[in-house]
Amino acid sequence: MRTETVTSARNPKFKDLLALQEKSRLRREKGLFVVEGRRELGHCLAAGYVPDTVFYCPEILPEGELAALLGGYSPLVIELPRPLYEKAAYRESTEGVLAEIKAKELSLNDLQLPENPLLLVLEAVEKPGNLGAVLRSADAAGADAVLVCDPLTDLFNPNLIRASIGAIFTVPTVAVSSAQAIAWLRSRGIRIYTAQLQDSSLYYDTDLKGPSALVMGTESTGLTPQWREAADRHIRIPMRGRLDSLNVSVSASILLFEAVRQRG
């Protein structure tokens, strides 16, 4: 490994690391994003992403363990003293490694689906933490892909990556417009089930055994008319309390695992 040592927060490489974490514009311009944590980096590399620069703290992560984590990759490795590493790390329980990764974005044409796919579609979900939690549920349920339509956050937002615990790398995830997603789903015979309160059937009374796309909107405004009109069925989760909405990640989990239950 090519190794350097950085001891000052004024070092340009260290300043670039902090800027990449904070600025989506810079991530797009440089084609890089930041992954923090051993597990997340492991999932990222297993998904075929290539590390550009790796920052690690040898007091927390021994060099041998870092080499094993990187496998056959040989990026520039920068050693950081613990105080400087902790300045860059978001987590209180630091794991000793952050990496700048070369971005690659999947398209709909990149998706390789089985004969009977289960997809999750999210429209205009804004909060990275919510999107990350949804991706964890999608991974747990074995969803074949997640389509993020008209996204209000970029898929390489550090908060999203952390909240997903690396599921952004384990579940094929595509950012796309709603119009493109609807046309693509229809062209492949995948039925569209929109989660909404109006004019809907209970989710457990709906047949989800065939090729299915479960579509969720924002907690505040729900789905746009574009999706409601495109739907094959409208489904709802019964609400017994005074509130009329669930967190989108909770709703996604309920619907995904109902599809899993029906499919056996």
Secondary structure, DSSP 8 states (H G I E B T S, - for coil): -EEEE---TT-HHHHHHHHHHH-HHHHHHHTEEEEESHHHHHHHHHTT-EEEEEEE-TTTS-HHHHHHHHTT---EEEE--HHHHHHH---SS--SEEEEEE-----GGG----SS-EEEEEES---HHHHHHHHHHHHHHT-SEEEEES-SS-TT-HHHHHHHTTHHHHS-EEEE-HHHHHHHHHHTT-EEEEE-STT-EEGGGS--SSSEEEEE-BTTTB--HHHHHH-SEEEE----SS-----HHHHHHHHHHHHHHHH-
